[in-house]
């Protein structure tokens, strides 16, 4: 993957489609994470960013489901080393005095 290594992020752009799909095809289908859905729904604030760690993709964006306040959200997609990646995200969030939470986590990550 050519995405930056966590905790560095960069903007997710349409040209990332093929590289993103190379990871997406290895996980159980999750419509919220289809590339088109990401670009349309999770980039409403034009701040959808991507990173990678231990074979997983980490996405950071303004939570579109929190209308009362602008909340930065994190989610993960992957099929191996997921617990280690989640722990790294939580440590990063704690370092930055952010709530330690993820949203929209596919079941394949949890299992």
C-alpha positions as CSV (number, residue, x, y, z in Angstrom):
1,X,0.0,0.0,0.0
2,X,1.2,3.5,-0.8
3,X,-0.9,5.1,2.0
4,X,1.1,6.9,4.7
5,X,1.9,4.9,7.8
6,X,-0.2,5.7,10.9
7,X,-0.3,8.1,12.6
8,X,0.3,10.1,9.4
9,X,-2.8,10.7,7.2
10,X,-3.4,12.2,3.8
11,X,-6.5,13.1,1.8
12,X,-8.2,10.2,0.2
13,X,-8.6,11.0,-3.5
14,X,-10.3,9.3,-6.5
15,X,-7.0,8.2,-7.8
16,X,-6.6,5.9,-4.7
17,X,-9.5,3.7,-5.9
18,X,-7.5,0.7,-7.2
19,X,-5.2,0.6,-4.2
20,X,-8.1,1.0,-1.8
21,X,-10.0,-1.8,-3.5
22,X,-7.0,-4.1,-3.3
23,X,-7.7,-4.1,0.5
24,X,-11.5,-3.9,0.3
25,X,-11.7,-7.1,-1.8
26,X,-10.1,-9.1,1.1
27,X,-12.8,-8.2,3.7
28,X,-16.4,-9.2,3.9
29,X,-18.6,-6.9,1.8
30,X,-19.5,-3.7,3.8
31,X,-21.4,-1.3,1.7
32,X,-20.5,1.8,3.8
33,X,-16.9,1.1,2.9
34,X,-17.3,0.8,-0.9
35,X,-15.1,3.4,-2.4
36,X,-17.9,5.5,-3.9
37,X,-19.8,5.6,-0.6
38,X,-16.7,6.8,1.2
39,X,-16.1,9.6,-1.3
40,X,-19.8,10.7,-1.3
41,X,-20.9,10.2,2.4
42,X,-17.7,10.4,4.5
43,X,-16.2,13.3,2.7
44,X,-19.0,15.8,3.3
45,X,-16.6,18.1,5.0
46,X,-13.9,17.4,2.4
47,X,-11.6,16.1,5.1
48,X,-11.7,12.3,4.5
49,X,-8.2,11.1,5.2
50,X,-6.5,7.7,5.0
51,X,-3.6,5.9,6.7
52,X,-2.4,2.4,7.0
53,X,-1.0,0.2,9.8
54,X,-0.2,-3.5,9.9
55,X,-2.2,-4.3,6.7
56,X,-5.3,-2.3,7.8
57,X,-6.7,0.9,6.5
58,X,-7.6,3.7,8.9
59,X,-9.9,6.4,7.9
60,X,-10.3,9.8,9.6
61,X,-13.2,12.2,8.9
62,X,-15.7,14.5,10.4
63,X,-18.5,12.4,11.7
64,X,-21.5,13.0,9.4
65,X,-23.9,11.5,12.1
66,X,-23.0,14.1,14.8
67,X,-24.9,17.2,13.7
68,X,-24.7,19.1,17.0
69,X,-20.9,19.3,16.9
70,X,-18.0,18.7,14.6
71,X,-16.5,15.5,15.8
72,X,-13.5,13.8,14.2
73,X,-14.2,10.1,13.7
74,X,-12.0,7.1,13.1
75,X,-12.7,3.8,11.6
76,X,-10.7,0.8,10.4
77,X,-11.0,-1.8,7.7
78,X,-8.8,-4.9,7.5
79,X,-8.5,-8.6,8.0
80,X,-5.4,-9.1,10.2
81,X,-3.7,-7.4,13.1
82,X,-7.0,-5.5,13.8
83,X,-6.7,-5.6,17.6
84,X,-3.2,-4.2,17.4
85,X,-4.4,-1.4,15.1
86,X,-7.3,-0.6,17.2
87,X,-5.1,-0.3,20.3
88,X,-2.7,2.0,18.3
89,X,-5.7,4.2,17.3
90,X,-6.9,4.4,20.9
91,X,-3.4,5.3,22.2
92,X,-3.2,8.1,19.5
93,X,-6.6,9.4,20.5
94,X,-5.7,9.4,24.2
95,X,-2.5,11.3,23.4
96,X,-4.5,14.0,21.6
97,X,-7.2,14.1,24.4
98,X,-9.8,12.7,22.1
99,X,-12.5,10.2,23.0
100,X,-11.2,6.7,22.5
101,X,-13.7,5.3,20.0
102,X,-14.3,4.1,16.5
103,X,-17.4,4.3,14.5
104,X,-18.8,2.1,11.6
105,X,-16.5,-0.8,12.3
106,X,-17.2,-3.8,10.1
107,X,-18.0,-7.1,11.8
108,X,-15.0,-8.7,10.0
109,X,-12.7,-6.4,12.0
110,X,-14.2,-7.3,15.3
111,X,-14.1,-11.0,14.7
